[in-house]
Amino acid sequence: MKKQIFWIFGLLQSCSLAFILFLIFDGFNSLSDGDFIGRDSQVVLSIAFPLFLLLTEYVIYERKG
């Protein structure tokens, strides 16, 4: 049961973080004259960082539990 709760809230946290990062990068692009960061890099960073964070939290959760 605890693992299911971890995955539910972990995925919700990662999805919301990815969405927030995407919006921040999009805001930087709209404020700058040229491209602050390319769309492909924006998507990769918005997905890779929350995924790495979720994986790190899972490893810590498994060692503590």
N, C-alpha and C positions, 0 to 999 in steps of 0.2 A: 504493500500500500504506500509506503514512504517513497519508493522509487517512482511510482506513478505520479505522486504529487510533485516530486522533484522535476520530472519531465514536463508536466503540464505547466508549472510556473517557470521553469527554465526556458521552455520554448516561447512562452508569452513574453518573458523578459528579453530574450534574444530578438524576437520579431519586432518588439517595440523599439529596442535600441537600434536595430537596422533601419527602421523607418525614420527615427530621429536623426541618425547620421546622414541618411540620404537627403533629408530636408535641409540639414545644415550645409552640406556640400552644394545643394541646389541653390540655397540662399547666397553662398559665396560666389557661385557662378553668375547669379543675376546682379550682384553688386559690383563685380569686377568688369573692366572694359572688355577684356578678352576672356578666353576660357581659363578659369582658375584651376580646374581639374577636368579631365575628359570624362565623358559619360561612362565609358567602360571602366575606368579607374574608380569612378564614383560608386558604381555598382559592386565592384570587387571589394573595395574597402568597406562598404556598408554591409557586406555579407561575411567577409573574412574575419573582421574583428569580433562581432558578436558570436560567431561560430567558435573561434578560438577561446573566447571567454566562457562559453558554455562547456566546452571540453575541459578547460581548466577547473571550472567549478565541479564538474562531474568527477574528475580525478580526486579532488579534495574531499568531496562527499563520500566517495567509495573508501578512502583511507580512514576517514573519521567514523564511518558507520560500521 
